[in-house]
Amino acid sequence: MPDAAVIDAAKPATAHLRYRVSGMDCPSCAGKIETALRRLDGTDQIRINFHTQVLVVSLDEAATPRDRLEASVRRLGFDIAPAEIRAAGLDQAAAAGTSGADPDWRAWLRMPKVRLALAIGLLLIAGLTLGRVLPAAGNWAGQVPWAGHWEVHWALRWACLPAALLGLAFFGRRAIALARAGSPFSIEMLMSVAALGAILIGATAEAAAVVFLFAIGELLEGVAAGRARAGIRALESLLPRTALLVADGSARPVPAGSLRPGDLVLVRPGDRVPADGTIAEGESELDESPITGESIPVLRREGDPVVAGSINASGALQVRVTRAAADNTIARIIRMVEDAQASKAPTERFIERFSRIYTPAAVGIAASVAVLPPLAFGLPWEIWLYRALALLLIACPCALILSTPAAIASGLAAGARRGLLVKGGAALESIARVNTAAFDKTGTLTEGRPRVTDLFAATGTERSLLALAAAAENGSSHPVARAILARAAEDGIPLRPARNARAIPGRAVEAVVTGKRIGVGSPRYAADQGKLQAELGERIAAWEGQGKTVVAVVVDGAPAGLIAVRDEPRRDAAAGIRQLQALGVQTVMLSGDNRRTAEAVAASVGLNALAGLLPEDKVREIAALRTRGPVIMVGDGINDAPSLASADVGIAMGGGTDVALETGDAAILHDRVADVAALVRLARATLANIRQNVTVALGLKGVFLVTTIAGVTGLWPAVMADTGATVLVTLNALRLLRVRCGE
């Protein structure tokens, strides 16, 4: 069998295999496969993701050939194929399905589980009908103890037997395979024993109902699981299938997956950007909401980066590809979410440990119910054996095991669709329990780029003052120079030519503009050039008190005016901090800036500041905060690595670029402080959903445990309780896909 999933083409003794496994309806299915594979010689590093249906395993083929591994999985009732081959097959099937030649109902009928459920259902209906219409030539002497005692005609007993035997043959074979593979307490085994016992005591109609409802339940679980996986498929659908490759003066359509770094593509108005890249030609507004969640289109010009999946709203663009399809932003987001879904939250690990005790204990209770009342009190064997069989069905832990991962997966998918990425259930649970949020200042609470905030001209106009300063600063890479040049460009001020430009380190830049010697530097530089007017001194003190950096413009040795520059708080910073505080989360800013500047920014957004901190000081402050409860640290992901790592959860804000995706335990794709509060809301909604799911799973089982022992309910209500709980848990988890994270 060809296998593109093998990493080393030389086929070493140990092969690293990647498979697509279909047919998994709940996490317990993944557990069964993992248990079976661990029993094979030569297997190692087994990782199976229920949500993505991907199996990764290292295999020593000298000990176990890969065809034997694949056969082991198929014996458990699952389909398996190399991931790449499987994916190609799905694409072909999807293409065929969209052609209209293969309607959806025909595809459903080809599914083995659908055919099995239909066959059992038809046999059950035929048996019930036949059993009722045939004359009562005689009655079976036995009685079925459920909801009172009612006699069963021999015709009904035998007419329902084929349906029961068909289901028992299918699920019983799987149960035996699972038992041999190390999973003796599987739901298939419990259901098969219950159905076989019901047949032996003459309750064939109920045995048939049990296998039929179980088959229907597996179908419903599969549909619900498919809905949960749709969140990731929705991300994949953001990428167009084709792109317009520009070559030899013309644009021709090519598969988007074939694009390579350096290729030039044409993106017309209304098209989706097919790859990460930079704009080589053109200017347009781009709707980046599918990736970042930002609803307002952003203007992108030549040289600006663009993200795959964003929508070109107006002008035509030529984009130079910077990443291959397998490494673009959406592909990396998908991989991150898939990896996050594969990791287990603490609650999930606890429930898995609990279920390993719960199921054998429930089986033991069922055995006790079968034998103790008849032996100890002389009660009828058939009644208590029947009740014990129903208890076996209640012992299935599927709904309980699914309660946490279903909610976590939906929460992660919901966040990803809103630009909130969390790298695993453990981080999501920690965010839900947080009571302190620490923020870096520059690039996190502020925009990370200084802007001109104030102008004052002692002589002439503010416009002429800005024109002289911009001409002198032209060519400088200093942040203050960039702020002055950006303001001049915004105001439409043309740059005048400058001569003899020079930098005075730490003090100023000087140049000759229109025949005048222009200097742009610190207030001390201006004072050294000539006496500062009292009004200028007062403005310098006032602006610096507001946390602004002040530069003076000097013309031929005389101070001509002042320009104030500050890294301004983000527009939503104050609102985002208020939202966190409304959630009961304490907020603090940790900054390496001077106290005056840090406190000015902190006061403007409404939180306390700790200033003048080195990286090791930030780590120490976070350690102190953690003594009071879980702490999240929010930084720009560039110079905050130590503090991000020292917090319970590190959240990187970086505009959806490399840094935001790779740094910390979570990432916010859009530079919005309010998204931190949205992430806390989502995490808390997910944790509440988990609690609801556990309550439903255990509550239903508890109710039916009591009613079954009391003789109120029997076999088919018991299997409905298990299947119903599983479906309810999944549907409840899917509600998270529609949760509103906003205020």
RAWO-V930207 format. One record per residue. N is the residue number from 1. BURIAL is + if it has 24 or more other C-alpha atoms within 12 Angstrom, else -. Layout:
n=N burial=BURIAL
n=N burial=BURIAL
This chain:
n=1 burial=-
n=2 burial=-
n=3 burial=-
n=4 burial=-
n=5 burial=+
n=6 burial=+
n=7 burial=-
n=8 burial=-
n=9 burial=-
n=10 burial=-
n=11 burial=-
n=12 burial=-
n=13 burial=-
n=14 burial=+
n=15 burial=+
n=16 burial=+
n=17 burial=+
n=18 burial=+
n=19 burial=+
n=20 burial=+
n=21 burial=+
n=22 burial=+
n=23 burial=+
n=24 burial=+
n=25 burial=+
n=26 burial=+
n=27 burial=+
n=28 burial=+
n=29 burial=+
n=30 burial=+
n=31 burial=+
n=32 burial=+
n=33 burial=+
n=34 burial=+
n=35 burial=+
n=36 burial=+
n=37 burial=+
n=38 burial=+
n=39 burial=-
n=40 burial=+
n=41 burial=-
n=42 burial=+
n=43 burial=+
n=44 burial=+
n=45 burial=-
n=46 burial=+
n=47 burial=+
n=48 burial=+
n=49 burial=+
n=50 burial=+
n=51 burial=+
n=52 burial=+
n=53 burial=+
n=54 burial=+
n=55 burial=+
n=56 burial=+
n=57 burial=+
n=58 burial=+
n=59 burial=+
n=60 burial=+
n=61 burial=+
n=62 burial=-
n=63 burial=-
n=64 burial=+
n=65 burial=-
n=66 burial=+
n=67 burial=-
n=68 burial=-
n=69 burial=+
n=70 burial=+
n=71 burial=-
n=72 burial=+
n=73 burial=+
n=74 burial=+
n=75 burial=+
n=76 burial=+
n=77 burial=+
n=78 burial=+
n=79 burial=+
n=80 burial=+
n=81 burial=+
n=82 burial=+
n=83 burial=+
n=84 burial=-
n=85 burial=-
n=86 burial=+
n=87 burial=+
n=88 burial=-
n=89 burial=-
n=90 burial=-
n=91 burial=-
n=92 burial=-
n=93 burial=-
n=94 burial=-
n=95 burial=-
n=96 burial=-
n=97 burial=-
n=98 burial=-
n=99 burial=-
n=100 burial=-
n=101 burial=-
n=102 burial=-
n=103 burial=-
n=104 burial=-
n=105 burial=-
n=106 burial=-
n=107 burial=-
n=108 burial=-
n=109 burial=-
n=110 burial=-
n=111 burial=-
n=112 burial=-
n=113 burial=+
n=114 burial=+
n=115 burial=+
n=116 burial=+
n=117 burial=+
n=118 burial=+
n=119 burial=+
n=120 burial=+
n=121 burial=+
n=122 burial=+
n=123 burial=+
n=124 burial=+
n=125 burial=+
n=126 burial=+
n=127 burial=+
n=128 burial=+
n=129 burial=-
n=130 burial=+
n=131 burial=+
n=132 burial=-
n=133 burial=-
n=134 burial=-
n=135 burial=-
n=136 burial=-
n=137 burial=-
n=138 burial=-
n=139 burial=-
n=140 burial=-
n=141 burial=-
n=142 burial=-
n=143 burial=+
n=144 burial=+
n=145 burial=+
n=146 burial=+
n=147 burial=-
n=148 burial=-
n=149 burial=-
n=150 burial=-
n=151 burial=-
n=152 burial=+
n=153 burial=+
n=154 burial=+
n=155 burial=+
n=156 burial=+
n=157 burial=+
n=158 burial=+
n=159 burial=+
n=160 burial=+
n=161 burial=+
n=162 burial=+
n=163 burial=+
n=164 burial=+
n=165 burial=+
n=166 burial=+
n=167 burial=+
n=168 burial=+
n=169 burial=+
n=170 burial=+
n=171 burial=+
n=172 burial=+
n=173 burial=-
n=174 burial=+
n=175 burial=+
n=176 burial=+
n=177 burial=+
n=178 burial=+
n=179 burial=+
n=180 burial=+
n=181 burial=+
n=182 burial=-
n=183 burial=+
n=184 burial=+
n=185 burial=+
n=186 burial=+
n=187 burial=+
n=188 burial=+
n=189 burial=+
n=190 burial=+
n=191 burial=+
n=192 burial=+
n=193 burial=+
n=194 burial=+
n=195 burial=+
n=196 burial=+
n=197 burial=+
n=198 burial=+
n=199 burial=+
n=200 burial=+
n=201 burial=+
n=202 burial=+
n=203 burial=+
n=204 burial=+
n=205 burial=+
n=206 burial=+
n=207 burial=+
n=208 burial=+
n=209 burial=+
n=210 burial=+
n=211 burial=+
n=212 burial=+
n=213 burial=+
n=214 burial=+
n=215 burial=+
n=216 burial=+
n=217 burial=+
n=218 burial=+
n=219 burial=+
n=220 burial=+
n=221 burial=+
n=222 burial=+
n=223 burial=+
n=224 burial=+
n=225 burial=+
n=226 burial=+
n=227 burial=+
n=228 burial=+
n=229 burial=+
n=230 burial=-
n=231 burial=+
n=232 burial=+
n=233 burial=+
n=234 burial=-
n=235 burial=+
n=236 burial=+
n=237 burial=-
n=238 burial=+
n=239 burial=+
n=240 burial=+
n=241 burial=+
n=242 burial=+
n=243 burial=+
n=244 burial=+
n=245 burial=+
n=246 burial=+
n=247 burial=-
n=248 burial=-
n=249 burial=-
n=250 burial=-
n=251 burial=-
n=252 burial=-
n=253 burial=-
n=254 burial=-
n=255 burial=-
n=256 burial=+
n=257 burial=+
n=258 burial=-
n=259 burial=+
n=260 burial=+
n=261 burial=-
n=262 burial=-
n=263 burial=+
n=264 burial=+
n=265 burial=+
n=266 burial=+
n=267 burial=+
n=268 burial=+
n=269 burial=-
n=270 burial=-
n=271 burial=+
n=272 burial=+
n=273 burial=+
n=274 burial=+
n=275 burial=+
n=276 burial=+
n=277 burial=+
n=278 burial=+
n=279 burial=+
n=280 burial=+
n=281 burial=-
n=282 burial=+
n=283 burial=+
n=284 burial=+
n=285 burial=+
n=286 burial=+
n=287 burial=+
n=288 burial=+
n=289 burial=+
n=290 burial=+
n=291 burial=+
n=292 burial=+
n=293 burial=+
n=294 burial=+
n=295 burial=-
n=296 burial=-
n=297 burial=-
n=298 burial=+
n=299 burial=+
n=300 burial=+
n=301 burial=-
n=302 burial=-
n=303 burial=-
n=304 burial=+
n=305 burial=+
n=306 burial=+
n=307 burial=+
n=308 burial=+
n=309 burial=+
n=310 burial=+
n=311 burial=+
n=312 burial=+
n=313 burial=+
n=314 burial=-
n=315 burial=-
n=316 burial=+
n=317 burial=+
n=318 burial=+
n=319 burial=+
n=320 burial=+
n=321 burial=+
n=322 burial=+
n=323 burial=+
n=324 burial=+
n=325 burial=+
n=326 burial=+
n=327 burial=+
n=328 burial=+
n=329 burial=+
n=330 burial=+
n=331 burial=+
n=332 burial=+
n=333 burial=+
n=334 burial=+
n=335 burial=+
n=336 burial=+
n=337 burial=+
n=338 burial=+
n=339 burial=+
n=340 burial=+
n=341 burial=+
n=342 burial=+
n=343 burial=+
n=344 burial=+
n=345 burial=+
n=346 burial=-
n=347 burial=+
n=348 burial=+
n=349 burial=-
n=350 burial=-
n=351 burial=+
n=352 burial=+
n=353 burial=-
n=354 burial=-
n=355 burial=+
n=356 burial=+
n=357 burial=-
n=358 burial=+
n=359 burial=+
n=360 burial=+
n=361 burial=-
n=362 burial=+
n=363 burial=+
n=364 burial=-
n=365 burial=+
n=366 burial=+
n=367 burial=+
n=368 burial=-
n=369 burial=+
n=370 burial=+
n=371 burial=+
n=372 burial=-
n=373 burial=-
n=374 burial=-
n=375 burial=-
n=376 burial=-
n=377 burial=-
n=378 burial=-
n=379 burial=-
n=380 burial=-
n=381 burial=+
n=382 burial=+
n=383 burial=+
n=384 burial=+
n=385 burial=+
n=386 burial=+
n=387 burial=+
n=388 burial=+
n=389 burial=+
n=390 burial=+
n=391 burial=+
n=392 burial=+
n=393 burial=+
n=394 burial=+
n=395 burial=+
n=396 burial=+
n=397 burial=+
n=398 burial=+
n=399 burial=+
n=400 burial=+
n=401 burial=+
n=402 burial=+
n=403 burial=+
n=404 burial=+
n=405 burial=+
n=406 burial=+
n=407 burial=+
n=408 burial=+
n=409 burial=+
n=410 burial=+
n=411 burial=+
n=412 burial=+
n=413 burial=+
n=414 burial=+
n=415 burial=+
n=416 burial=+
n=417 burial=+
n=418 burial=+
n=419 burial=+
n=420 burial=+
n=421 burial=+
n=422 burial=+
n=423 burial=+
n=424 burial=+
n=425 burial=+
n=426 burial=+
n=427 burial=+
n=428 burial=+
n=429 burial=+
n=430 burial=+
n=431 burial=+
n=432 burial=+
n=433 burial=+
n=434 burial=+
n=435 burial=+
n=436 burial=+
n=437 burial=+
n=438 burial=+
n=439 burial=+
n=440 burial=+
n=441 burial=+
n=442 burial=+
n=443 burial=+
n=444 burial=+
n=445 burial=+
n=446 burial=+
n=447 burial=+
n=448 burial=+
n=449 burial=+
n=450 burial=+
n=451 burial=+
n=452 burial=+
n=453 burial=+
n=454 burial=+
n=455 burial=+
n=456 burial=+
n=457 burial=+
n=458 burial=+
n=459 burial=-
n=460 burial=-
n=461 burial=-
n=462 burial=+
n=463 burial=+
n=464 burial=+
n=465 burial=+
n=466 burial=+
n=467 burial=+
n=468 burial=+
n=469 burial=+
n=470 burial=+
n=471 burial=+
n=472 burial=+
n=473 burial=+
n=474 burial=+
n=475 burial=-
n=476 burial=+
n=477 burial=-
n=478 burial=-
n=479 burial=-
n=480 burial=+
n=481 burial=+
n=482 burial=+
n=483 burial=+
n=484 burial=+
n=485 burial=+
n=486 burial=+
n=487 burial=+
n=488 burial=+
n=489 burial=-
n=490 burial=-
n=491 burial=-
n=492 burial=-
n=493 burial=-
n=494 burial=-
n=495 burial=+
n=496 burial=+
n=497 burial=-
n=498 burial=+
n=499 burial=-
n=500 burial=-
n=501 burial=+
n=502 burial=-
n=503 burial=-
n=504 burial=-
n=505 burial=-
n=506 burial=-
n=507 burial=-
n=508 burial=+
n=509 burial=+
n=510 burial=+
n=511 burial=+
n=512 burial=+
n=513 burial=+
n=514 burial=-
n=515 burial=-
n=516 burial=+
n=517 burial=+
n=518 burial=+
n=519 burial=+
n=520 burial=+
n=521 burial=+
n=522 burial=+
n=523 burial=+
n=524 burial=-
n=525 burial=+
n=526 burial=+
n=527 burial=+
n=528 burial=-
n=529 burial=+
n=530 burial=-
n=531 burial=-
n=532 burial=+
n=533 burial=-
n=534 burial=-
n=535 burial=-
n=536 burial=+
n=537 burial=+
n=538 burial=-
n=539 burial=+
n=540 burial=+
n=541 burial=-
n=542 burial=-
n=543 burial=+
n=544 burial=+
n=545 burial=-
n=546 burial=+
n=547 burial=+
n=548 burial=+
n=549 burial=+
n=550 burial=+
n=551 burial=+
n=552 burial=+
n=553 burial=+
n=554 burial=+
n=555 burial=+
n=556 burial=-
n=557 burial=-
n=558 burial=+
n=559 burial=+
n=560 burial=+
n=561 burial=+
n=562 burial=+
n=563 burial=+
n=564 burial=+
n=565 burial=+
n=566 burial=+
n=567 burial=+
n=568 burial=+
n=569 burial=+
n=570 burial=+
n=571 burial=-
n=572 burial=+
n=573 burial=+
n=574 burial=+
n=575 burial=+
n=576 burial=+
n=577 burial=+
n=578 burial=+
n=579 burial=+
n=580 burial=+
n=581 burial=+
n=582 burial=-
n=583 burial=+
n=584 burial=-
n=585 burial=+
n=586 burial=+
n=587 burial=+
n=588 burial=+
n=589 burial=+
n=590 burial=+
n=591 burial=+
n=592 burial=+
n=593 burial=+
n=594 burial=-
n=595 burial=+
n=596 burial=+
n=597 burial=+
n=598 burial=+
n=599 burial=+
n=600 burial=+
n=601 burial=+
n=602 burial=+
n=603 burial=+
n=604 burial=+
n=605 burial=+
n=606 burial=+
n=607 burial=+
n=608 burial=+
n=609 burial=+
n=610 burial=+
n=611 burial=+
n=612 burial=-
n=613 burial=+
n=614 burial=-
n=615 burial=+
n=616 burial=-
n=617 burial=-
n=618 burial=+
n=619 burial=+
n=620 burial=-
n=621 burial=+
n=622 burial=+
n=623 burial=+
n=624 burial=-
n=625 burial=+
n=626 burial=-
n=627 burial=-
n=628 burial=-
n=629 burial=-
n=630 burial=+
n=631 burial=+
n=632 burial=+
n=633 burial=+
n=634 burial=+
n=635 burial=+
n=636 burial=+
n=637 burial=+
n=638 burial=+
n=639 burial=+
n=640 burial=+
n=641 burial=+
n=642 burial=+
n=643 burial=+
n=644 burial=+
n=645 burial=+
n=646 burial=+
n=647 burial=+
n=648 burial=+
n=649 burial=+
n=650 burial=+
n=651 burial=+
n=652 burial=+
n=653 burial=+
n=654 burial=+
n=655 burial=+
n=656 burial=+
n=657 burial=+
n=658 burial=+
n=659 burial=+
n=660 burial=+
n=661 burial=+
n=662 burial=+
n=663 burial=+
n=664 burial=+
n=665 burial=+
n=666 burial=+
n=667 burial=+
n=668 burial=+
n=669 burial=+
n=670 burial=+
n=671 burial=+
n=672 burial=+
n=673 burial=+
n=674 burial=+
n=675 burial=+
n=676 burial=+
n=677 burial=+
n=678 burial=+
n=679 burial=+
n=680 burial=+
n=681 burial=+
n=682 burial=+
n=683 burial=+
n=684 burial=+
n=685 burial=+
n=686 burial=+
n=687 burial=+
n=688 burial=+
n=689 burial=+
n=690 burial=+
n=691 burial=+
n=692 burial=+
n=693 burial=+
n=694 burial=+
n=695 burial=-
n=696 burial=+
n=697 burial=+
n=698 burial=+
n=699 burial=-
n=700 burial=+
n=701 burial=+
n=702 burial=-
n=703 burial=+
n=704 burial=+
n=705 burial=+
n=706 burial=-
n=707 burial=+
n=708 burial=+
n=709 burial=+
n=710 burial=-
n=711 burial=+
n=712 burial=+
n=713 burial=+
n=714 burial=+
n=715 burial=+
n=716 burial=+
n=717 burial=+
n=718 burial=+
n=719 burial=+
n=720 burial=+
n=721 burial=+
n=722 burial=+
n=723 burial=+
n=724 burial=+
n=725 burial=+
n=726 burial=+
n=727 burial=+
n=728 burial=+
n=729 burial=+
n=730 burial=+
n=731 burial=+
n=732 burial=+
n=733 burial=+
n=734 burial=+
n=735 burial=+
n=736 burial=+
n=737 burial=+
n=738 burial=-
n=739 burial=+
n=740 burial=-
n=741 burial=+
n=742 burial=+
n=743 burial=-
